[in-house]
Amino acid sequence: EKMNSTMSEEPDALSVVNQLRDLAADPLNRRAIVQDQGCLPGLILFLDHPNPPVVHSALLALRYLAECRANREKMKSELGMMLSLQNVIQKTTTPGETKLLASEVYDILQSSNVSDTDNVNEMNYRRRKAQFFLGSTNKRAKTVVLHIDGLDDSSRRNLCEEALLKIKGVISFTFQMAVQRCVVRIRSDLKAEALATAIASTKVMKAQQVVKSESGEEMLVPFQDTPVEVEQNTDLPEYLPEDESPTKEQDKAVSRVGSHPEGAASWLSTAANFLSRSFYW
C-alpha cells in the first residue's frame, strides 16, 4: 500500500479509476477492458488503495465488467482478485455500501463456473459466507421497482441517475428504458418514498412504485405527495446496475450517447500507462 503517496498523486488515481468505471459502464467496452494487459491488474491494486472513494470506484468498474458473462472466468482467475475482494469485505474500516458492493462482485465471480445442478447448494453456501463476511451490522438490501413517467430519453435518464446518486443508502440501479422503469437496490432502512422525492425534484419526472398483487399481477401504486427528508450522500457513489439481460444491455448501449470504441481504446492505453507508472516499478 502506498500510504505515503503525495497529495498531488491522489486525484490522479481517482480520475483514472473513474475513467475506467465510466468506460466499463458501456457494455460495448467490457470485453476490451478485461482483455487489456494493464487494466484488470490495475483495478485489483486499486482495491488496496488507502483512499475509500478510489476503492469504491474500482469496485463499480469491476461490477460493470462482471455483468458480461464472457469476462467472469478471466476476472475470477486474475491474480489477487478474489483475495483483494475478501480483504475489502473483511476490513473493519470499509464503509457498509462498499462491503455490500464487494460481496456482490465476489458472489458473481465465485459462481461463474458453477453448473446448474450445483447452483442451489452453491447459492446457499455463498449466502451464508456473505453473511459471515458482512457481519450482522449490515441490514439486508431490498429491491424497489419504479415506474417513472417522463423517463423517455438519455438526458432524462441522466437526470434520474444524478438524483438517485445523491441519496445515501442507494446501492445500485438498472434502467429499463423501453418500459420507463428503474429497478433500485437500497439498504433496508431507507424508505422507498425517498426515491420518489428525489425523482420528483427533477421537476420533469414522477415515480410510482410497481408492486405485485396476490394474484401475481403488477399494479402501479402512487407515492404520497408529502416530500420525505432525504439524507444527502456526501462521500461516495453507492450504486451499480444489476445483472445483465439482453433487453437491458440493448437499452444501455442505445441510451448511452457518444460511446466510441476507438475513443475507449485510447482511454485504455492512457489508463494502462498511468497504471504501469504507478504500480510496476
N, C-alpha and C positions, 0 to 999 in steps of 0.2 A: 504493500500500500504506500502510495506516495503522500504521506501525511504532510510532508514538509514542502509540498508544491507551492510555488509563489502564487499570490493572488492573481497576478496577470495571466496565469495559465488557466485559472478556473473557468472563466467564461468560454474559453476555447473548448474545453471538454464538454461543457453543457451545450454549446452551439453545435458541435459536431454530432453529439448523440441525438440532439433534437432534429438535426437534418436527416440522420438515419431513420429516426422514428417517423418523420413525415414521408420519407421515401417508402418505408415499409408499409405505411397506411394505404398505399396504392397497390392493389392486387397485381398490377402488371409488373411491378418491380420485385416481387417477393422471391422469385426463383433466382434472379440475378444476384441479389444481395447475399443469399446463402451460398451461391457458387463462388462468390468473390473470395480471394485468398485472405484478405485482411479484416473483413467486416465482422464476421462471427467471432473470431478470437478477440477482436477489439471490444465487442459488446459484452463478452464474458468478463473481460478485465474491468469494464465499467461497472459491473455488478459489485466490485470490491471498492469502488470509489468512496472517499470519505464524505463527499457532498451528496446528501439524500436525493435532491432533485435529479442528479445525474443517474443514480441507481434506478429511480422510478422511470425515467425516460428510456433507459436501456431495456427495462422490463416491458415497457409498452411496445418498443420496437420488436422484441422477441415474441411478444404475444401476437402481434400482427403477422410476423414471419411464420409462426406456428399454425396460423389459420390455413396455410397452404399445406395440404396433406403430404405433398411430394417432398416438402422440406423437413418433415419431422424426424425421420431416421438420422439424417445427417446432423441435425441440430442435437439430437439426443447423444450421438456418439462423439460430438466435438469435445475435445479435451477440456475438462474443468466445468463443462456446462451444468450437469446435474448437481455437482458438488457446490458450485457457487450459488445455485438456486436454493439449495438446502441451507447454506450459510445465511442467506438473506432472510429466509423464513425463521431460522432459529435465533438470529441476533436479537437480543433484547431491545436494542435501540431502534430497530426497524419500525417505522410507522405502520399502523394497522392496515390501511388500504394497500400499502406496498407488500405486506405479508400475504394478503389475500391474492394480490396480483401474481406474486411469485409462486404461490402454491397452485394457482390456476395454470400457469405456464408449465410448472413441474408435472402436474397431472396430465396435461395434454401430451407432453413428450413421453412420459412414463408409459402411457397406454398406446403409444404409436405402433407397436408391433404385436399387440395382443389380438389373438383370433377371437371371433365372436363367442365361441364356446366358453372361453375363459373370461369373457368380458364381465359377467355379473360378479364373479368372485373377485376379480381384479378391481372392479369399481368399489366394492365394499372394503377391500383391503386399503385402497388408496384413500377412501373417505376417512377410514379410521386413522390412517397415517397422517393425513392432512390435519385432522383434529388434534392429533398428538403434536404436530409441528406448531400449529397455530395457538394451542393452549385454549383454555376456556374463556380467556378475556375477550376474544373476538366474537361478537354476536354474529349470528348467521346472516348471510346476504339474502335478499329477496328480489324477485323479478316483477317489474311493473310494466304492463303493455299500454302504451298511449296511442290514441288516435289523434292526430294533430291537424286540425283544419288550417289550411294555408301552407302546408308543407309541400310545395309543388315545384321547387327548383333548387339548384345547388346553393344559391345565395341564401334562401330561406333555411336550408339545411345547416349552413354555416352559422347563421344567427342562432338557431336552435342549439347547435353544438356549443357555442360560446356561453349561452345561458345555462346549459346543464353543467358545463365545466366549472362554473362559479359555485356550485353547491357542494358543501362539504358532506361527504358520505356517499357520493355517486362513484361507483366502482367502474362501470362500463356501460356503453350503449351501442346499439346497432340500429341503423335506419333501414326501413323497408319502404323506399320512396314510392314504389308503384301503388301501394295501398295506404300511403300517408300515415305510416306507423313508426313508432320508435320503441324498441324493447330496451328497458333500462334496468341494470342491476344496481341495487342500492343496499347500504347497510340496513339491517332490520330495524334499527331505531330511528331511521329517517322516515318522516311522513310523506306519503305519495303526493299530498297536496302541495308540498314544497316544489315539486317538479312542475305542477300546473302553474303555480305562481311565477316561477322563473320563465316559463314559456309565454305566459300572458304578458310578461314585462317586455317582450319584443314588440308588442302593440300590433303585430300583423298575424299572429298565430294564437290558437286557443287549443287546449288539450282536453280530451275526455279519456277516461280510463276504460280499457277493454276488459270485460270480465266474462267468465263463462257461467251460464245458468246451470241449474241442477241437471237439466236435460242435455247439457253439453253445447247449447247454442251460445254464440257470442253476443254480448249486449254492450252498448256504449253507456257509460254512467258519467254524467257531468259532475265536475268537482264543485264544491261550494264556492260562491263568489268572494267570500271573505279571504283576503290575502293572508298567507302564512308567513311568519317571520323566517327568512331563510338565512342559515349561518353561512357566511361567505367563506369560500375556500381560499386561503391566502398563500399556502406554501407549495402544494404540488398539484399537477393534473392527476385526477384519480379516475380515469375512465379507460375503457377499451372495448372494442367490438366483441361480440360473441363469436362462436364458431361459424365456419362458412356454410352457406347453402348456395346452390347455383344462382338463384334469383338475387340474393343479396350481393354476391360477387359482381353480377352484372350491374346492379344498381350502383355499387360503389365505383366500378370502372366508368360508368356513364356519368354519374353525378359528380365525379371528381374532375374539375376542369384543369386544363393545362398540364396533364401528365405526359411528358415526352420521355420515352425510353432513352433517347440519346442524351437528354439532359440528365437523366438519372445516372447514366454511365459516367458522365464527367463528375457528378457529385460523388459517386462511389470512389473514383480514383482520388479525389480530394480528401475524402474521409479516410481512405486507406493510407494515404501519405501521412496524414496527421497521426493516425494510429501508430504507424511504424516509427515515426519520430518520437512519439510519446512513450512507447512501451518497449520497443525492441532495441535496446542499446547494446 
